[in-house]
Amino acid sequence: MGYVAVKGGTDAIRHAEELVEFYRVQAQTPPLSVPQIMTQQRLGVDKVMGEGGLYAPEYAAIALKQTEGDVFEAAFMLRAFITTMERRYYSETVNTREMFVRRKISASFREIPGGQVLGPTRDYSQRLLDTRMVHETETDLQAFLNTFAARIDKTRLPEVRTYDKVIDLLKREGLLQPVGNAEDRTLKDITREAITFPAPRSARLQMLSRAETGGLMALGYSSMRGFGATHPTVGELRYGTVPLRVKDPSGRVRHIGQIPLTEAEMVSTIKVSKKKQAPYFAIGYGLCLGQNDTKAICMGILDRAMRSPDTSSPANDAEFVLYHTEGIESMGFTNHLKLPHYVTFQAGLSNLRQAIDRANAEAAVAGGVAAAATAATPNGAPAPHLDPKPAHA
Amino acid sequence: MIENTKYARRYHFAFIDESTKKEIRRKLLKAVAIPGYQVPYSSPEMPIARGWGTGGLHVTLAIIGRGDVFKIIDQGSDASVNACNLRDFVHRMTDCKTTYDTKEATLIQTRHRITEEELTEQQIMVFQVPQPEPLRGVERYEFKTRQMHGEADYAKMWVSLYESIVRHGDIMLGAGYPVKVNGRYIMAPSPIPRWDVPNLHQAKTLYLFGAGREKRLYAVPPFTTVEPLEFEDVKFRIEQFKDVYCYKTHYTRAFLDELYLDDGSREHVINDSNFLDKIEQGIPITPFSNPYIL
């Protein structure tokens, strides 16, 4: 008899798992260590943590190792891991003015408080493939580190300090209008509650913060390219570590550690509809785990775009943006198409056949009048009417 | 350095943490209290991909106890890969007994079928739901469909059914045929084939529905009226397997799958794998009584 997907599933799964393991190790190269991935694949780890919604560099590195570098799958594993843990605390609001800045730039002003700090970035270097990477040895790394250290005059290291923000300059000049929205002060935890629309800003920003970078970029880009009218300027982009605090049961605020964050404050001009009111600047805000400039910037664009009253462009439509940039959910659903659909397909098939039969019968009646030579389609069969809304998965 | 114990973490019973399971159970109670109404819930991430049965797993894991006997089917089969994988996961996280036998199970999770054997008051059936919103085809915005449900404004739905009849001579909805539950809410019965829809009506069993990606739970409590949408002159009907029978058992009164054999010929076989096994082995069966089977 033919193939029936009935018995034998367990064996098939086990073999598939074995093959995955085989593909990972078959070349017999030395196993990657988790600290190696944590440090040398830093941006991949940051992406996994951000999209996974969990700050855990070691676990993100394990996930990357296990998934052969597939960022989607690795983020997916972190998300699933969160489900096994209680939520004990909500942190106190993070204050990015306390950030130990590793990178901060502004495109709005030439000079900003504390100066422009490029920090680690590939933005201004040529993306030329460096084949010397092939022969990199531990000695090379050590040599680089020694040279690097030798160039630092420790006596000239300034004391560690924090910097004022660019938006403070704008506020002082009265160019930035306070949002004054009560929705900014309520927290909706999207990991514990389903999102409903219209979604409060806290939910929107959380969704964006866990969203898939590529998805955010596509929609953010669409908004700049003409689908919507957002063309903001980077007011300030910061990357660095901020202290994290929680309130313990006795009410004492306790410092629990530091996390690296990228923050983008995007300035755009808001044109007002009322004639007498002057236009003003407003901020679109982005914040994500680790270093990911692109994501933070696109969050900032979309945060602003979703507050536009005109929802005719995709990026301005909160429901469209938030549902479709959720990478882990869209990946799961896309891949479910690989599951068998024979029962649901059978249901559609049965409808389609009957519809074709009815169409044939009608054609036969009509054919009695007209000449049979006028076949409806090239292959002689009448065009089948397809179900306008096919059975879902 | 990282402490070693950190990685030796044991998984919690039924995977999900207790407070989240409690939240899901509270939402299920609400769903049971308002038959057919879609209750939003937290929908935690599972180690199974979205769209592969996470909603069903949430419900299963929130209500399963150590004494439960668990069965899972995917499009009628206990042993298709997705069913195997989910059964293995539930078993690993709960250590509950698992079974293929419809009669023996206390808790059955299903993807897109109701068993051919009638279920009892002692059993609970959990449906995996890809699209909980029956109005999605006529209204793309969740915001508006919630409003339409609130106002029992189902005009667009009726118009679309009518238009389908005008265009195609019939209501062209196959699996997932919309039903009205307890005379109030229109509900999408997961995409079960129309064949299974009558088995929701006045059933003895509690039916729970979980849509993970869309973060909605709903329910059909036992002995609840479930009516497929139909017109006075165009009635609801189920798939008809005319002049065909199960080639292994010659049984006709079950949902049949089409098989294409190696020689290109076509046969039919009973879709419900446990039902097929029982008939083949001569074990007595107790099918649902389905008034729509001709």
Contacts between the chains, C-beta under 8 A, distances in Angstrom:
chain1	res1	chain2	res2	distance
A	1	B	259	7.2
A	1	B	261	6.0
A	1	B	262	7.8
A	1	B	267	7.8
A	2	B	259	5.3
A	2	B	260	5.8
A	2	B	261	4.4
A	2	B	262	5.6
A	4	B	257	8.0
A	4	B	259	6.6
A	4	B	269	6.9
A	5	B	77	6.4
A	5	B	79	8.0
A	5	B	80	4.9
A	5	B	81	7.5
A	6	B	77	5.4
A	6	B	79	5.4
A	6	B	80	7.3
A	6	B	273	5.3
A	7	B	79	4.8
A	8	B	79	6.7
A	9	B	79	4.7
A	9	B	80	5.5
A	9	B	81	4.4
A	9	B	83	6.7
A	9	B	84	3.7
A	9	B	85	7.8
A	10	B	79	7.5
A	10	B	84	4.8
A	10	B	88	7.3
A	12	B	81	5.9
A	13	B	81	5.8
A	13	B	84	5.8
A	13	B	85	5.9
A	13	B	88	7.7
A	58	B	2	5.8
A	58	B	6	8.0
A	76	B	45	7.6
A	76	B	49	6.9
A	77	B	47	7.1
A	79	B	45	3.6
A	80	B	45	4.9
A	80	B	46	5.7
A	80	B	47	3.9
A	80	B	48	8.0
A	82	B	44	7.3
A	82	B	45	6.1
A	83	B	15	6.6
A	83	B	16	5.6
A	83	B	17	7.2
A	83	B	20	7.2
A	83	B	44	4.0
A	83	B	45	5.2
A	83	B	46	6.5
A	84	B	9	7.9
A	84	B	11	6.0
A	84	B	12	5.5
A	84	B	15	6.1
A	84	B	16	7.4
A	84	B	17	6.5
A	85	B	17	6.0
A	86	B	17	4.7
A	86	B	18	7.4
A	86	B	19	6.0
A	87	B	17	8.0
A	87	B	19	7.5
A	191	B	42	6.9
A	191	B	44	7.1
A	192	B	20	7.4
A	192	B	23	7.2
A	192	B	42	4.5
A	193	B	40	7.2
A	193	B	41	8.0
A	193	B	42	5.8
A	194	B	40	3.5
A	194	B	41	6.0
A	194	B	42	6.9
A	194	B	43	6.3
A	194	B	215	3.5
A	194	B	216	7.1
A	195	B	215	7.5
A	196	B	40	6.4
A	196	B	142	7.7
A	196	B	143	7.9
A	196	B	146	7.5
A	197	B	141	7.5
A	197	B	142	5.9
A	197	B	143	4.2
A	198	B	143	7.0
A	319	B	141	6.1
A	319	B	142	6.4
A	319	B	143	6.6
A	328	B	45	7.1
A	328	B	49	8.0
A	328	B	50	6.4
A	329	B	50	4.2
A	329	B	51	7.6
A	329	B	213	5.1
A	330	B	50	7.9
A	331	B	49	6.9
A	331	B	50	7.5
A	332	B	49	3.3
A	332	B	50	3.0
A	332	B	51	4.5
A	332	B	52	6.1
A	332	B	54	7.6
A	332	B	213	7.0
A	333	B	49	7.9
A	333	B	50	5.7
A	333	B	51	3.5
A	333	B	130	7.6
A	333	B	213	6.0
A	334	B	51	7.8
A	335	B	49	6.0
A	335	B	51	7.4
A	335	B	52	7.8
A	336	B	49	6.9
A	336	B	51	3.8
A	336	B	52	5.2
A	336	B	130	7.5
A	339	B	52	6.8
A	339	B	74	7.4
A	339	B	82	5.5
A	339	B	111	7.9
A	340	B	74	7.4
A	340	B	75	5.6
A	340	B	80	6.2
A	340	B	82	8.0
A	341	B	75	7.3
A	342	B	75	6.0
A	342	B	257	5.9
A	342	B	258	8.0
A	343	B	75	4.4
A	343	B	76	6.1
A	343	B	112	5.4
A	343	B	113	6.0
A	343	B	175	6.9
A	343	B	193	5.8
A	343	B	255	7.2
A	343	B	257	7.5
A	343	B	271	6.3
A	344	B	75	7.6
A	344	B	112	5.9
A	344	B	174	6.9
A	344	B	175	4.1
A	344	B	176	7.7
A	344	B	191	4.9
A	344	B	193	7.2
A	346	B	193	6.8
A	346	B	239	7.1
A	346	B	255	8.0
A	346	B	257	6.8
A	346	B	258	6.7
A	347	B	174	3.2
A	347	B	175	4.1
A	347	B	191	7.7
A	347	B	193	4.3
A	347	B	194	6.5
A	347	B	195	8.0
A	347	B	239	6.2
A	348	B	174	4.3
A	348	B	175	7.2
A	349	B	174	8.0
A	349	B	258	7.9
A	350	B	174	6.9
A	350	B	239	4.6
A	350	B	240	7.5
A	351	B	170	7.1
A	351	B	172	5.4
A	351	B	173	7.9
A	351	B	174	5.1
A	354	B	170	6.9
A	355	B	168	5.3
A	355	B	169	6.7
A	355	B	170	6.8
A	355	B	172	7.0
A	358	B	168	8.0
A	358	B	169	4.9
A	358	B	170	7.7
A	385	B	167	6.7
A	385	B	168	5.0
A	385	B	172	8.0
A	387	B	168	7.9
A	387	B	172	4.6
A	387	B	173	7.8
A	387	B	174	7.1
A	388	B	164	7.3
A	388	B	167	7.8
A	388	B	172	7.1
A	389	B	137	4.4
A	389	B	172	7.6
A	389	B	173	7.1
A	390	B	174	7.8
A	391	B	173	7.6
A	391	B	174	4.4
A	391	B	175	4.0
A	391	B	176	6.0
A	391	B	191	5.4
A	392	B	130	5.2
A	392	B	131	4.8
A	392	B	175	7.3
A	392	B	176	5.7
A	392	B	191	5.1
A	393	B	51	7.1
A	393	B	130	4.7
A	393	B	191	7.0
